[in-house]
Amino acid sequence: MREISIKVENVKAVQDAIRLYGAKAERNISRAIEATALTINRDVKDLIDRGAKSGRLYRRRNIEHRASAPGQAPATDNGDLLISIYYERNTPLSVTVGSRLAYADFLEFGTVRMEPRRAWLPATEKNREKFNRLLEEGIRKAAP
């Protein structure tokens, strides 16, 4: 799956804080990153599982299913997409929230035949301000 990232607007300030305040700043920043990633993970699942769906209604093996419309998060069908969503810490300052399914990329970014059904991007955008707030708070708490 292609990556969607929350980028720190002033990376130099974060790097300076780590240099200035040491391990405590790095630990607090790491906690802010992890907390945000866990929230994004939950929000992606919520958008897929509970978000509004208004796409076409169809029947498969006597089960009625409402698909998502373009611009909505994917509609859950058999639960495979929800189960495939994971959170993984890469380094103390990097995490991934993704899916192990190849088609998650097609849903999120669309194809030549299908408009995007985004879940990761809206969840990331929703948590951008919270992330910045946690980051600033973590740096502030590290200062002597």
Secondary structure, 3 states (H helix, E strand, C coil): CCCCCCCCCCHHHHHHHHHHHCHHHHHHHHHHHHHHHHHHHHHHHHHHHHCCCCCCEEEECCEEEECCCCCCCCCCCCCHHHHHEEEEEEECCEEEEEECCCHHHHHHHCCCCCCCCCCHHHHHHHHHHHHHHHHHHHHHHHCC
